[in-house]
Amino acid sequence: MQIKSVSNNLYLNSAYEGKKIKDGKKESKIDSFELSDQARELSSKMDSQKLADIKQKIESNFYNSDEVISKISQKIYNVLKKS
């Protein structure tokens, strides 16, 4: 099984809001999101160096590599197979 992309909203509530704002004559949508209480709790417990490492990996597209995606999809498969 191969998964070619991973969503970045694993710990986000579905608080997408398609708000329209007037920009001269055009209307454009802005996106917003809200962290879940669980995500906030996790982030408060993590040390700042670990968070900086994760941020650097996100910015360098580390998590978008085939190797990482394959490992994640295999772990998801194993969890679902047990249920």
Backbone bond lengths (Angstrom), bond angles and torsions (degrees), N, CA, C in turn:
res aa  C-N    CA-C-N  psi(-1)  N-CA   C-N-CA  omega(-1)  CA-C   N-CA-C  phi
1 M - - - 1.448 - - 1.516 108.24 -
2 Q 1.320 116.14 132.60 1.455 120.68 178.04 1.516 109.60 -124.11
3 I 1.330 114.94 138.77 1.454 121.82 173.85 1.505 106.00 -121.34
4 K 1.324 117.52 126.72 1.461 120.62 -173.61 1.519 114.78 -91.89
5 S 1.325 118.89 -14.08 1.461 119.31 176.39 1.514 109.19 -149.77
6 V 1.308 114.66 156.24 1.451 121.43 -178.96 1.515 108.11 -125.14
7 S 1.304 115.62 133.54 1.455 120.19 178.70 1.521 109.98 -70.42
8 N 1.309 116.54 147.08 1.460 121.34 -179.78 1.523 112.66 -91.90
9 N 1.310 118.75 9.20 1.458 120.01 -174.65 1.520 112.91 -110.00
10 L 1.327 117.98 38.94 1.450 120.57 -177.67 1.518 113.13 -61.41
11 Y 1.328 118.22 -37.72 1.463 121.29 -177.45 1.523 111.92 -112.49
12 L 1.317 117.23 28.66 1.459 119.96 -178.57 1.513 110.45 -109.52
13 N 1.308 116.27 142.60 1.453 119.72 168.83 1.516 107.79 -71.83
14 S 1.303 116.68 157.20 1.450 118.60 178.18 1.522 108.78 -83.95
15 A 1.312 115.46 72.71 1.463 121.07 -176.85 1.515 110.50 -107.70
16 Y 1.340 117.21 30.87 1.460 120.50 177.31 1.520 108.52 -62.91
17 E 1.296 114.49 131.19 1.454 119.41 177.26 1.521 108.08 -126.08
18 G 1.288 117.61 122.50 1.445 120.99 178.05 1.516 110.20 -89.92
19 K 1.313 117.37 63.55 1.461 121.93 -178.18 1.522 109.75 -69.93
20 K 1.294 115.12 139.47 1.460 119.57 176.55 1.525 108.84 -103.07
21 I 1.299 115.15 133.91 1.455 119.57 175.12 1.512 107.91 -124.52
22 K 1.297 115.68 145.04 1.458 119.40 -179.67 1.513 109.71 -86.54
23 D 1.309 115.51 127.43 1.453 123.17 -178.83 1.525 105.81 -124.10
24 G 1.312 116.51 82.92 1.458 118.47 -172.46 1.509 108.40 70.71
25 K 1.326 117.16 -122.33 1.461 121.81 178.65 1.523 112.21 -90.34
26 K 1.336 116.48 -20.35 1.459 120.38 -176.88 1.526 110.54 -88.08
27 E 1.311 114.99 150.29 1.451 120.81 170.19 1.520 106.88 -111.47
28 S 1.297 116.57 133.50 1.454 119.62 177.57 1.521 108.78 -127.22
29 K 1.304 116.02 155.37 1.456 120.95 179.96 1.518 109.04 -96.95
30 I 1.306 114.99 145.20 1.462 119.58 173.01 1.521 107.56 -119.44
31 D 1.314 116.03 143.65 1.454 121.69 178.98 1.517 109.45 -96.69
32 S 1.292 115.31 149.87 1.455 119.58 173.45 1.520 107.66 -142.91
33 F 1.306 115.77 161.14 1.451 120.54 176.09 1.513 108.90 -146.10
34 E 1.306 114.17 163.40 1.457 120.32 -179.89 1.524 107.76 -135.33
35 L 1.319 116.39 131.06 1.458 120.46 177.31 1.522 109.76 -72.76
36 S 1.307 115.61 139.44 1.463 119.47 176.98 1.534 109.14 -70.55
37 D 1.319 115.81 161.97 1.464 120.16 176.87 1.521 110.81 -59.44
38 Q 1.327 116.26 -37.05 1.463 121.20 179.41 1.536 110.56 -64.12
39 A 1.332 117.51 -42.30 1.467 121.00 178.86 1.524 110.84 -66.26
40 R 1.313 116.68 -40.06 1.468 119.96 177.88 1.532 110.85 -62.34
41 E 1.324 115.86 -41.89 1.463 120.04 179.59 1.528 110.65 -64.43
42 L 1.324 116.60 -43.08 1.462 120.20 178.56 1.519 111.51 -62.13
43 S 1.336 116.57 -43.97 1.462 119.48 -177.47 1.529 111.79 -67.71
44 S 1.324 117.28 -30.59 1.464 119.03 179.18 1.529 111.62 -73.66
45 K 1.328 117.22 -22.74 1.459 121.19 -179.26 1.535 112.55 -88.33
46 M 1.328 117.71 -18.11 1.462 120.86 -177.94 1.525 110.02 -82.43
47 D 1.322 115.97 145.89 1.451 117.26 177.56 1.531 110.26 -78.68
48 S 1.306 115.83 157.44 1.468 121.01 -172.99 1.523 112.60 -65.40
49 Q 1.329 119.05 -31.05 1.469 121.00 179.03 1.525 110.94 -67.68
50 K 1.329 116.39 -41.21 1.466 119.81 178.26 1.530 110.08 -63.98
51 L 1.332 117.22 -41.89 1.460 120.43 177.51 1.529 111.08 -63.08
52 A 1.332 117.46 -39.65 1.465 121.28 178.19 1.525 110.58 -64.03
53 D 1.339 116.93 -39.12 1.467 120.94 177.53 1.524 111.28 -63.57
54 I 1.334 116.14 -43.55 1.466 120.78 179.04 1.520 110.10 -63.84
55 K 1.324 117.31 -44.60 1.468 121.25 179.18 1.526 110.78 -59.63
56 Q 1.341 116.90 -42.35 1.469 120.74 179.54 1.529 110.12 -64.04
57 K 1.334 117.09 -39.49 1.467 120.30 178.96 1.527 111.07 -65.88
58 I 1.324 117.10 -39.02 1.465 120.57 177.91 1.517 109.61 -63.38
59 E 1.328 116.90 -46.92 1.466 121.25 -178.41 1.531 112.28 -64.80
60 S 1.328 117.57 -29.30 1.463 120.49 179.95 1.529 112.08 -91.24
61 N 1.325 117.22 7.37 1.477 123.65 179.74 1.523 113.14 61.74
62 F 1.322 117.52 25.96 1.466 122.11 177.78 1.526 111.36 -55.00
63 Y 1.327 116.50 -43.27 1.459 120.71 -175.72 1.529 112.80 -74.83
64 N 1.318 118.59 -9.32 1.462 121.94 178.28 1.526 112.22 -94.72
65 S 1.308 118.13 7.71 1.465 121.00 178.85 1.529 109.77 -76.34
66 D 1.315 116.21 151.23 1.467 120.65 179.05 1.519 112.07 -59.61
67 E 1.327 116.88 -36.90 1.463 121.12 -179.19 1.531 111.31 -63.10
68 V 1.326 116.88 -47.15 1.466 120.89 -179.14 1.523 110.40 -67.69
69 I 1.315 117.04 -43.26 1.466 120.86 -179.89 1.523 110.22 -62.56
70 S 1.314 116.79 -39.74 1.461 120.86 178.18 1.527 111.27 -63.44
71 K 1.337 117.27 -44.43 1.469 120.95 179.35 1.528 111.10 -62.80
72 I 1.325 116.27 -43.41 1.469 120.49 -179.61 1.519 110.72 -64.89
73 S 1.324 116.35 -45.49 1.464 119.09 -178.88 1.523 110.98 -64.65
74 Q 1.337 117.73 -35.62 1.463 120.83 177.72 1.526 110.50 -65.81
75 K 1.333 117.50 -41.20 1.460 120.75 178.64 1.530 111.07 -65.74
76 I 1.325 116.76 -40.88 1.473 120.41 177.13 1.526 109.74 -62.17
77 Y 1.314 116.16 -44.87 1.469 121.15 178.86 1.525 110.99 -58.28
78 N 1.347 115.77 -45.79 1.470 120.02 -179.02 1.538 111.21 -62.30
79 V 1.327 117.70 -40.14 1.466 121.12 178.27 1.522 110.36 -65.31
80 L 1.333 116.74 -44.93 1.469 120.41 -178.94 1.523 111.70 -67.32
81 K 1.322 116.40 -33.76 1.459 120.82 -179.76 1.528 111.02 -65.53
82 K 1.336 116.54 -32.84 1.470 120.94 -179.84 1.523 112.38 -74.12
83 S 1.341 117.32 -24.18 1.471 119.71 -176.11 1.501 112.17 -76.23
